[in-house]
């Protein structure tokens, strides 16, 4: 997860400079609470979530 609230996969080529790790459960919860997903690596798709 990027510190600005955008979520990324671990393989994202553009995660930004300030990131922190999130568990799968944390990432799913953040996406369900309207956190933005990176448009390049699409963590929502990787997690199987439609937003």
N, C-alpha and C positions, 0 to 999 in steps of 0.2 A: 504494500500500500504506500502510496506517495504521501508526503506530509501535507500536500495541498488537498488531499481527499480523493484523488484519482487512484483507482485500483489498477494494478498491473500483474501479469503473470511473472513467474520467476525467470522466464526466458525473454522478457521484453527487452528490445534493443534501445528503448528510449524511456527508462524509468525516472529520469531526473536525478538530481544530485542528492536529495534528502529522501531516503526511503526507510521504511521499517517493515519488518516481517509481520505477516498476519497468518493465523491458522485458517484452514478452510472454513471453519464455522464463523470466524470473525469476518472473513471476506464475504461470505454469503449474507450475513447479517447486515454488513455495510451496504451491499448492493440492494438489499430489500429496503433499506432506509434511505434510498435515493442517492448513495454515493456515486460519483461519476466513474465510469469504466474507461480505461484507455482505449482509444479508437484504433490503435495500432495492433495491440496484442489481444484485445477482446477477452478479458478475464471472465466476463459473464458467460460467454460462449464456452470457454474452457471448463467452467464450473457447471454448465448445463442449465443456466438460469436465463429466462427471458425477462428483459427489463423494458 
